[in-house]
Amino acid sequence: MTKKLQGSSLSWQETCTSFMLFSRALALSVREAYKPSKTSDRKPEPKEIIEIPSSDEEDNNEDVQLQSDVQRAIEASKAQSASSSRTYSPQDSISPTISPPAISAPSMLVRSSNAFPFDRAQLERERLERQKRLRPDLVEAQSKPQLDNEDEETDENVNMNGRSAKSTRPTTGKAPRATTSGTQSKEPADAYFWNGELRQTANKYVEPSKDTRPLFRLTDILAPRDEISFAIISAYCVDFPWMYSFFNPSTPVIIVAQDSQGNETMKEVLPNWIKTTPFLRGGRGCMHMKFMLIFYKTGRLRVVVSTANLLPIDWRDIENSVWVQDVPLRPRPIPHESKANDFPAAWTRILHSLNVAPALITMVKNGHTDLPISRLEDLRRKWDFSKVKIHLVPSLAGKHEGWPKVLQSGHVALMKAVRDSGARTPKGKELVLECQGSSIGTYSTQWVNEFYCSARGDSAEEWLDQPKSRRTKLPYPPIKILFPSDKTVKESALGEQGGGTMFCRRSQWEGAKFPRTLFHDSRSKSGGVLMHSKMIIATFRDTGPSSKGKAPQSDSETEPESDDEVVEVDAQGREEDKVIGWAYVGSHNFTPSAWGTLSGSGFNPILNNTNFELGIVFPLRSAEELERVACWERPPRKYVLGKDEPWMQSESAYFAEE
């Protein structure tokens, strides 16, 4: 994977800081050795550009690039100031050389944060110096130093009322939203979200007139910092030094990422930080999950599922979606149930598949004997998840055979979540999907209808038992694929420079059977910002003569009577809560690599998943709620064929120059 931070106004060290884990630790003098470039041609607001590869690409060169950059920094540092480097003496007989996370080198064992020269006061002084040079207006406005999103602008807060406590969806909260200013948010940093909260991320390019919704900043989520006792976090792309600054150096952290070769690995990459990677068949696919499990000293557990990578750009310059819910500790642990299939049991399976269990054991061996969990099964035993109403939908890379395993992954897991949410498409209704994402796949009518069958909540059993010749000739169902047009990207706040996380190829778009007629423009409700959010809005509509492209439906006589709309009735017998559809939020793009492909038979199905993905599903109960959840302007504008084309980064003049 290639990851670039570029801009003529940034010094060599400033550019490298975002990618090199140990340039700060090994030599604070690098900044002296590499003096800033001349500022005569600098623009008042430099823009950081990050180019991230599509999660569906097979090749991943991230580790190779990072290794090269880090090695150059280390060599330059040693040459300029050998005395500033320190040698570590771990207690175990392991090489004292500290290895950056992406370099295959002897791992380190450091049990005391004092052994690591991470001078936070010095780093903060350097950060303020950089900011003063680049954005003097913001330095004056800051009343207190912040360790994240240092180039943000201010705006007023607007409250939004949430649903009642019995709601089966994440609320949007009543607390004032987090601001995008350099000043402190009006919302308490340690606000709790006991009923779940779904928000977009703060963005410094949002249009003030449209900046009216509650938002999340990373500092809101990882707060209070010194009360965190342990964390398990995951993302496709990670800026390690930046993320390290959000935690106390003594806090143990397990971070799930990706190995460039798809190998199952475990490395100690920072003091008290262990990086673990899951196995990917043949090195294909990616570990694309984005989540956090934050354990607090009070016993509280914070569960986070998001669409954002752990990079500054994802929490400042482009828009993402984040779901947060706090979970209380049980009065006393409950017995372990090996056959449990609920929310915490799903988390346990996911963490095992990601190679977290060995990392947890290593963390304990390294001296962290007081972790809140000693084994992954403790999640379900110790915490009370009874208020969690959303449903997890994972994709676990690999081959899954037989219904018990197939139901736990990909779009078949989506089908089960839709059913469990009471949001199965009612008889006499047609499902309409709006699929927002940042990466386009290679589509066929067979796969799109296969996905649509699961999205309806229909079992794949009858679908698989249909002749393949019939499945391949079905028309496309009513699905809207949302992806920014070339014009939308170029007219956005960052212009072409902001399109580094959006992926569509010319070969895909011009494919003979590519569903160009399904494409709609993706425009954020926040104005001229680009969205990295992955979200599906599913709604029911009456079927009629005008309905087109209807996918196969199950007419089995064995279907349960609960197929009809789920309706709750109050004490007076009036309809209280009618399901009108459902929503998905998470890491899945609308691609076969993310959601998987089915084969086999209705008796013995086989699901193949290329990626590790994770998201949540919850029912929608009103048009108002639907509009609160959707992050794009609705209804989305359909592409005008012959005039509109999707943004293609590979054809951008800007990226060609870079």
C-alpha atoms as one frame of an Amber mdcrd trajectory, in Angstrom:
protein
   0.000   0.000   0.000   1.254   3.484  -0.824   0.555   6.148   1.724   1.670
   9.747   1.047   1.540  12.978   2.945   2.625  15.729   0.616   2.557  19.499
   0.349   5.137  22.106  -0.463   4.557  23.824   2.868   5.586  20.824   4.972
   9.174  20.187   6.080  10.872  16.849   5.513  10.416  15.869   9.144   6.783
  16.946   9.250   6.042  14.760   6.246   7.830  11.750   7.705   6.390  12.119
  11.221   3.015  10.754  10.182   4.563   7.512   8.969   7.743   6.781  10.914
   7.208   5.318  14.330  10.587   5.898  15.760  12.025   9.012  14.158  10.930
  10.876  17.267  12.113   8.223  19.682  15.532   7.693  18.106  16.441  11.304
  17.384  14.675  14.503  18.257  17.510  16.148  16.373  16.247  15.060  12.928
  14.391  18.344  12.722  17.719  20.147  13.097  19.378  18.064  10.412  16.608
  18.667   7.927  15.716  22.308   7.899  12.321  23.455   6.623  12.008  24.414
   3.001  11.656  28.031   1.981   8.291  29.485   2.786   8.010  32.077   0.050
   5.738  29.872  -2.051   3.692  28.483   0.786  -0.050  28.781   0.745  -1.827
  29.951   3.911  -3.569  26.582   4.402  -1.372  23.640   3.403  -3.205  20.446
   2.567  -2.098  17.001   3.607  -2.626  14.362   0.962  -2.946  10.704   1.795
  -3.298   8.161  -0.968  -4.777   4.918   0.313  -5.190   1.856  -1.896  -8.528
   0.217  -2.468  -9.416  -2.421   0.101 -10.157  -4.735  -2.826  -6.684  -4.589
  -4.370  -4.567  -7.692  -3.955  -1.154  -6.034  -3.732  -0.135  -4.270  -0.536
   3.184  -2.429  -0.428   2.635  -0.539   2.822   5.265  -2.395   4.816   7.901
  -2.068   2.077   7.404   1.689   1.763   7.337   2.235   5.511  10.468   0.153
   5.987  12.344   2.232   3.450  11.237   5.569   4.932  11.949   4.566   8.511
  15.362   3.151   7.700  16.397   6.409   6.008  15.261   8.372   9.047  17.132
   6.117  11.463  20.356   6.288   9.481  20.150  10.067   9.162  19.435  10.385
  12.859  22.408   8.241  13.859  24.716  10.162  11.568  23.662  13.541  12.925
  23.358  12.758  16.605  24.469   9.342  17.766  24.293  10.509  21.343  20.579
  11.180  21.118  19.800   7.512  20.431  19.220   5.227  23.360  19.735   1.515
  23.717  17.057  -0.413  25.561  17.773  -3.239  27.947  14.685  -5.399  28.113
  14.455  -7.905  30.908  14.281 -10.858  28.544  17.199 -11.992  26.421  15.871
 -10.438  23.223  17.650  -8.106  20.858  17.426  -4.547  22.239  16.890  -3.065
  18.786  13.496  -1.384  18.527  11.750  -2.315  15.305   9.148  -0.214  13.557
   5.817  -2.028  13.260   6.062  -2.716   9.552   9.636  -4.061   9.606  10.307
  -7.740  10.126  12.917  -7.468  12.874  13.439  -8.852  16.376  10.637  -7.671
  18.577  11.176  -5.753  21.786   9.936  -6.435  25.264   9.511  -3.243  27.290
   7.496  -3.387  30.441   8.068   0.106  31.740   7.027   3.226  29.893   9.970
   5.024  31.510  12.323   3.025  29.300  10.986   4.723  26.198  12.113   8.332
  25.565   8.690   9.558  24.419   8.905  13.126  25.753   5.313  14.299  25.452
   6.093  17.818  26.641   8.763  18.169  23.970   6.452  16.750  21.304   3.757
  19.209  22.297   6.182  22.134  22.064   7.227  20.968  18.585   3.612  20.587
  17.537   2.797  24.142  18.644   5.861  25.470  16.823   4.743  23.772  13.605
   1.235  25.049  14.045   2.398  28.582  14.748   4.401  28.525  11.538   1.613
  27.034   9.424  -1.563  28.367  11.048  -0.780  31.283  13.408  -4.463  32.213
  13.542  -5.341  28.932  15.216  -2.567  29.133  17.804  -4.014  32.376  19.092
  -7.479  30.842  19.299  -6.419  27.808  21.308  -7.016  28.038  25.002  -5.566
  24.604  25.771  -3.192  22.271  23.870  -4.814  19.422  21.925  -3.060  16.327
  20.647  -5.321  15.706  17.660  -6.804  17.506  14.679  -4.583  20.509  15.089
  -5.856  22.424  12.045  -9.564  22.627  12.770 -12.029  25.466  12.586 -14.756
  26.479  15.007 -18.498  26.506  14.723 -21.499  26.673  17.058 -23.135  23.591
  18.541 -26.652  22.555  17.654 -28.418  19.917  19.728 -30.427  17.041  18.341
 -32.963  15.057  20.329 -32.635  11.285  20.445 -35.161   8.483  20.771 -36.443
   7.072  24.038 -34.424   4.515  26.006 -36.440   1.626  24.570 -35.321   2.463
  21.032 -33.856  -0.460  19.093 -31.470   1.780  17.165 -28.471   3.920  18.118
 -29.631   7.321  19.325 -28.249  10.590  18.056 -27.974  11.920  21.578 -29.071
  15.061  23.416 -25.652  16.263  24.498 -24.102  19.154  22.518 -22.017  17.850
  19.668 -18.264  17.949  19.543 -17.010  21.068  17.805 -14.343  21.195  15.140
 -12.630  24.090  16.866  -9.323  24.230  18.662 -11.179  25.058  21.870 -12.712
  22.434  24.132 -16.029  20.845  23.162 -19.054  21.822  25.243 -19.841  18.132
  25.603 -18.090  16.509  28.580 -15.102  14.532  27.411 -16.303  11.528  29.407
 -19.922  11.557  28.158 -21.520   8.122  28.329 -23.586   6.465  25.597 -25.453
   3.688  27.405 -28.076   3.306  24.641 -25.690   3.610  21.692 -24.789   6.631
  19.594 -24.293   7.017  15.832 -22.612  10.178  14.556 -20.478  11.469  11.735
 -16.924  12.587  12.430 -15.963  16.230  12.877 -14.593  17.823   9.718 -12.812
  21.121   9.308 -14.183  21.651   5.784 -17.858  21.406   6.692 -20.061  24.281
   5.517 -21.118  26.309   8.612 -24.747  26.492   7.483 -24.893  22.686   7.299
 -22.871  21.972  10.439 -25.909  21.233  12.618 -25.576  17.629  13.774 -23.870
  16.045  16.796 -20.404  14.851  15.765 -17.614  12.693  17.164 -13.962  13.547
  17.571 -11.405  10.914  18.463 -10.741  12.783  21.703 -14.427  12.336  22.598
 -14.197   8.603  22.105 -10.851   7.977  23.804 -11.726   9.857  26.967 -10.881
  10.240  29.734  -7.416   9.251  28.563  -5.860   8.454  31.917  -8.820   6.291
  32.950  -8.267   3.784  30.124  -6.836   0.556  31.528  -6.629  -1.480  28.305
  -7.679  -1.240  24.650  -8.091  -3.468  21.604  -8.254  -1.394  18.413  -8.302
  -2.206  14.709  -7.980  -0.431  11.361  -6.800  -0.981   7.801  -4.378   1.974
   7.918  -2.745   3.252  11.110  -0.567   6.258  11.907   1.162   4.721  14.921
   2.849   7.818  16.430  -0.381   9.799  16.099  -2.469   7.075  17.729   0.125
   6.540  20.455  -0.373  10.150  21.561  -4.032   9.468  22.437  -3.081   6.953
  25.140  -1.076   7.108  28.327   2.302   5.475  27.497   1.737   2.938  30.272
  -1.640   1.782  28.880  -1.473  -1.674  27.259  -2.908  -1.714  23.733  -3.443
  -4.546  21.247  -3.817  -3.249  17.698  -5.122  -5.396  14.856  -3.706  -4.512
  11.439  -2.604  -6.205   8.248   0.535  -8.035   7.285   1.715  -7.191   3.772
   2.063 -10.883   2.918  -1.177 -11.906   4.596   0.627 -13.847   7.309  -0.555
 -14.372  10.864   1.966 -12.386  12.913   2.456 -10.733  16.277   4.966  -7.983
  17.064   5.671  -5.724  19.997   5.851  -2.409  18.178   5.803   0.200  20.939
   6.134   0.139  24.714   3.037  -1.724  25.926   1.679  -2.011  22.353   1.325
  -5.316  20.491   0.420  -5.453  16.806  -1.326  -8.635  15.666  -2.369  -9.620
  12.145  -4.716 -12.367  10.911  -4.099 -14.875   8.148  -5.221 -14.050   4.601
  -5.322 -16.861   2.045  -2.597 -16.437  -0.535  -1.937 -12.918   0.753  -5.134
 -11.749  -0.984  -7.701  -9.419   0.507  -7.258  -7.220   3.525  -7.962  -6.798
   7.229 -10.424  -3.943   6.780 -12.215  -3.943  10.163 -12.337  -0.666  12.093
 -13.298  -0.972  15.736 -12.262  -0.273  19.330 -12.877  -1.993  22.643 -11.909
   0.492  25.350 -11.712  -0.809  28.925 -11.837   1.745  31.746 -10.527   1.528
  35.293 -14.082   2.022  36.575 -15.145  -1.230  34.910 -16.972   0.415  32.006
 -16.417  -0.962  28.490 -16.768   1.276  25.432 -17.541  -0.496  22.133 -16.817
   1.394  18.903 -17.527   0.350  15.305 -16.584   2.869  12.643 -15.721   3.480
   9.001 -12.591   5.497   9.810  -8.970   4.471   9.565  -6.678   5.582  12.381
  -5.212   8.474  10.408  -5.537  12.241  10.951  -7.156  12.707   7.531 -10.027
  10.350   8.443 -10.827  12.343  11.583 -10.369  15.825  10.132 -10.490  16.162
   6.337 -12.927  13.513   5.081 -16.167  12.338   6.620 -16.709   9.026   8.405
 -19.396   7.375  10.535 -18.930   6.090  14.096 -21.151   4.054  16.429 -20.339
   4.102  20.158 -21.972   2.301  23.075 -20.906   2.036  26.704 -21.459  -1.262
  28.491 -21.537  -1.664  32.299 -19.730  -4.321  34.272 -21.913  -7.123  35.626
 -22.330  -7.333  39.417 -20.691 -10.741  39.136 -19.436 -12.836  36.177 -21.786
 -15.351  34.575 -20.755 -18.874  33.540 -19.231 -19.353  30.109 -21.627 -20.701
  27.454 -19.815 -22.244  24.510 -22.968 -22.295  22.353 -23.984 -18.666  22.945
 -24.791 -16.721  19.778 -25.456 -13.200  21.038 -23.641  -9.858  20.665 -20.668
 -10.538  22.997 -20.342 -14.099  21.699 -20.028 -12.664  18.174 -17.266 -10.344
  19.397 -15.422 -13.303  20.900 -15.504 -15.182  17.564 -14.341 -12.098  15.685
 -11.395 -11.457  18.021 -10.310 -15.096  17.824 -10.338 -14.918  14.011  -8.142
 -11.796  14.144  -5.373 -13.507  16.160  -6.071 -11.423  19.276  -5.987 -14.327
  21.756  -2.198 -14.967  21.428  -1.563 -11.220  21.743  -3.586 -11.161  24.960
  -1.523 -14.026  26.365   1.708 -12.242  25.420   0.492  -9.040  27.045  -0.009
 -10.911  30.321   3.425 -12.556  30.023   4.940  -9.113  29.535   3.855  -8.132
  33.009   0.313  -6.809  32.499  -1.223  -9.265  34.941  -4.047  -6.916  35.943
  -5.793  -6.674  32.566  -9.612  -6.497  32.771  -9.807  -9.695  30.693  -7.519
 -12.714  30.871  -9.247 -14.506  27.982 -11.567 -13.349  25.218 -14.527 -15.250
  26.672 -14.458 -12.827  29.620 -16.194 -10.245  27.421 -19.491 -12.064  27.692
 -18.949 -13.292  31.244 -18.090  -9.935  32.830 -20.055  -7.253  30.959 -23.793
  -6.684  30.682 -24.724  -6.212  27.015 -28.499  -6.260  27.612 -28.962  -2.667
  26.396 -27.205  -3.289  23.096 -29.926  -3.506  20.429 -27.850  -3.370  17.246
 -26.571  -6.520  15.522 -22.978  -7.194  14.488 -22.304  -8.181  10.881 -18.762
  -9.505  10.336 -17.049 -10.810   7.241 -14.352 -13.302   8.191 -11.810 -13.947
   5.450 -11.704 -17.527   4.268 -13.929 -20.376   3.130 -17.017 -21.134   5.218
 -18.938 -24.336   4.552 -22.265 -25.431   6.034 -25.080 -23.288   7.392 -23.724
 -22.844  10.966 -20.522 -21.252   9.652 -22.028 -19.481   6.631 -24.533 -17.668
   8.859 -21.678 -16.044  10.777 -20.061 -14.187   7.880 -20.637 -11.875   4.934
 -23.980 -11.070   3.380 -25.507 -14.233   4.871 -24.700 -12.797   8.319 -26.411
  -9.624   7.082 -29.495 -11.692   6.259 -29.559 -13.094   9.793 -29.068  -9.626
  11.327 -31.941  -8.234   9.244 -34.186 -11.061  10.433 -33.094 -10.703  14.062
 -33.822  -6.963  13.845 -37.391  -7.652  12.741 -36.632  -5.873   9.469 -37.207
  -8.639   6.932 -38.928  -7.329   3.797 -42.683  -7.884   4.307 -44.745  -9.800
   1.804 -46.192  -7.470  -0.813 -43.291  -5.034  -0.375 -40.187  -4.388  -2.435
 -36.823  -3.529  -0.941 -34.912  -0.487  -2.241 -31.221  -0.205  -1.328 -28.954
   2.854  -1.294 -25.339   1.680  -0.934 -22.765   4.349  -0.065 -19.065   3.490
  -0.160 -15.586   4.555  -1.190 -14.569   1.616  -3.371 -16.324   0.048  -6.365
 -16.289  -3.670  -7.080 -16.682  -5.812 -10.167 -20.392  -6.589 -10.360 -22.529
  -9.212 -12.064 -26.293  -9.598 -12.021 -25.812 -12.913 -10.232 -23.833 -11.421
  -7.330 -25.990  -8.297  -6.972 -29.155 -10.435  -6.837 -27.436 -12.813  -4.426
 -26.701  -9.885  -2.109 -30.207  -8.498  -2.609 -31.715 -11.814  -1.545 -29.840
 -11.612   1.771 -30.680  -7.919   2.171 -34.370  -8.816   1.971 -33.861 -11.233
   4.844 -34.552 -14.221   2.582 -32.626 -17.440   3.008 -30.115 -18.304   0.296
 -31.361 -21.891   0.277 -33.844 -21.479  -2.576 -31.499 -19.054  -4.337 -28.740
 -21.661  -4.462 -31.088 -24.370  -5.638 -32.046 -22.370  -8.726 -30.165 -23.247
 -11.934 -27.055 -21.115 -12.346 -28.101 -20.335 -15.932 -31.188 -18.624 -14.554
 -29.332 -16.738 -11.810 -26.865 -15.241 -14.289 -29.636 -13.802 -16.496 -31.684
 -11.963 -13.866 -32.084  -8.182 -14.243 -30.511  -5.917 -11.654 -32.723  -5.340
  -8.583 -33.651  -1.834  -7.272 -30.252  -0.833  -5.897 -28.659   2.610  -5.987
 -24.858   2.581  -5.876 -23.613   5.862  -4.408 -20.151   6.996  -5.472 -18.821
  10.533  -6.040 -18.767  11.690  -9.634 -15.652  13.200 -11.114 -17.282  16.615
 -10.918 -18.234  16.204  -7.255 -14.656  15.364  -6.251 -13.142  18.233  -8.227
 -15.638  20.710  -6.741 -15.163  19.472  -3.168 -13.309  21.478  -0.510 -10.053
  19.579  -1.100 -10.536  19.073  -4.813  -8.662  16.222  -6.477  -6.267  16.057
  -3.543  -9.093  14.751  -1.381  -9.899  11.868  -3.720  -7.052   9.646  -2.554
  -9.397   7.304  -0.677 -11.974   6.795  -3.472 -11.502   3.927  -5.932 -13.070
   3.067  -9.276 -11.207   1.854 -12.344 -11.867   2.614 -16.003 -11.864  -1.118
 -16.775 -14.711  -1.580 -14.302 -16.799   1.349 -15.480 -16.561   0.410 -19.162
 -17.216  -3.306 -18.626 -19.807  -4.681 -21.044 -22.210  -5.733 -18.281 -21.263
  -3.165 -15.636 -24.416  -1.668 -13.985 -23.763   1.983 -14.920 -27.506   2.713
 -14.697 -27.421   2.014 -10.944 -24.911   4.781 -10.164 -25.902   7.880  -8.205
 -23.803  10.828  -7.050 -22.604  10.812  -3.453 -22.895  14.228  -1.815 -22.498
  14.768   1.918 -25.149  16.575   3.942 -22.254  18.541   5.416 -21.520  20.314
   2.133 -18.391  20.087   0.036 -16.662  17.289   1.921 -15.975  13.804   0.608
 -17.296  10.779   2.481 -15.373   7.681   3.478 -18.518   6.358   5.216 -19.800
   2.936   4.245 -23.530   2.835   4.800 -26.605   1.091   3.398 -30.116   2.486
   3.752 -32.805  -0.116   3.012 -36.466   0.907   2.674 -39.684  -0.903   1.790
 -42.060   0.243  -0.950 -45.282  -1.159  -2.327 -44.917  -3.404  -5.318 -46.822
  -2.487  -8.459 -46.780  -2.395 -12.260 -43.961   0.141 -12.183 -41.638  -2.033
 -10.113 -38.653  -3.189 -12.109 -35.856  -5.636 -11.636 -37.488  -7.503  -8.801
 -35.178 -10.145  -7.363 -36.319 -13.664  -6.503 -38.407 -13.939  -3.354 -38.942
 -16.886  -1.087 -42.475 -18.309  -1.241 -41.805 -21.276   0.980 -44.798 -22.450
   2.991 -42.495 -22.962   5.956 -41.753 -19.223   6.327 -42.688 -17.904   9.792
 -45.698 -15.666  10.256 -43.389 -12.874  11.401 -42.646 -12.099   7.748 -45.066
  -9.169   7.944 -44.074  -5.746   9.224 -43.075  -5.659  12.868 -45.591  -3.476
  14.689 -45.477  -2.605  18.372 -48.759  -1.688  20.059 -49.146   0.612  23.042
 -51.574   0.164  25.968 -54.410   1.662  23.905 -53.868  -0.775  21.046 -52.395
   1.854  18.726 -49.463   1.190  16.402 -46.372   2.569  18.087 -43.338   1.521
  16.146 -43.472   0.204  12.581 -40.339  -0.926  10.794 -39.883   0.872   7.462
 -36.466  -0.572   6.662 -33.004  -0.954   8.127 -29.549   0.634   8.090 -26.032
  -0.762   7.953 -22.884   1.142   9.044 -19.365  -0.288   9.031 -16.280  -1.127
   7.015 -17.972  -3.051   4.163 -17.888  -1.409   0.773 -20.551  -2.675  -1.635
 -18.244  -5.263  -3.227 -18.025  -9.064  -3.503 -14.641  -8.938  -1.721 -16.276
  -7.380   1.307 -19.572  -9.267   1.445 -18.533 -12.640   0.016 -19.822 -14.927
  -2.722 -22.028 -17.991  -2.355 -21.679 -21.377  -4.026 -22.608 -24.939  -3.223
 -26.217 -25.982  -2.686 -29.091 -25.132  -0.417 -28.227 -28.246   1.595 -24.506
 -27.455   1.891 -23.767 -23.777   1.139 -20.238 -22.397   0.765 -19.336 -18.749
   1.366 -15.974 -17.328   0.328 -14.884 -14.039   1.901 -11.783 -12.204   0.725
 -11.680  -9.495   3.422 -12.131  -9.099   7.148 -14.949  -6.557   7.601 -17.229
  -5.421  10.426 -20.425  -3.386  10.686 -23.713  -3.015  12.530 -27.367  -3.316
  11.487 -30.445  -1.788  13.124 -34.082  -1.230  12.067 -35.483   2.094  10.871
 -38.890   3.034  12.244 -39.733   6.392  10.693 -38.863   8.651   7.771 -37.461
  11.155  10.264 -35.140   8.570  11.723 -34.032   7.513   8.246 -33.036  11.083
   7.393 -31.110  11.453  10.660 -29.106   8.319   9.919 -28.344   8.846   6.207
 -25.184  10.912   5.768 -25.802  11.871   2.126 -28.261  14.183   0.418 -31.426
  12.285  -0.415 -32.713  11.426  -2.874 -29.323  10.945  -4.497 -28.923  12.345
  -8.013 -28.703   9.656 -10.689 -25.740   9.775 -13.071 -26.515  11.143 -16.514
 -24.864   8.570 -18.744 -22.600  10.159 -21.322 -22.135  13.184 -19.056 -21.330
  11.845 -15.587 -18.528   9.470 -14.763 -17.285   8.240 -11.384 -14.131   9.719
  -9.909 -11.112   7.706 -11.056  -8.017   8.457  -9.045  -5.760   6.722 -11.570
  -6.760   9.279 -14.224  -6.326  12.340 -12.022  -3.762  14.834 -13.267  -2.932
  15.679  -9.669  -2.081  12.108  -8.664  -0.218  11.550 -11.918   2.054  14.481
 -11.041   2.525  13.253  -7.501
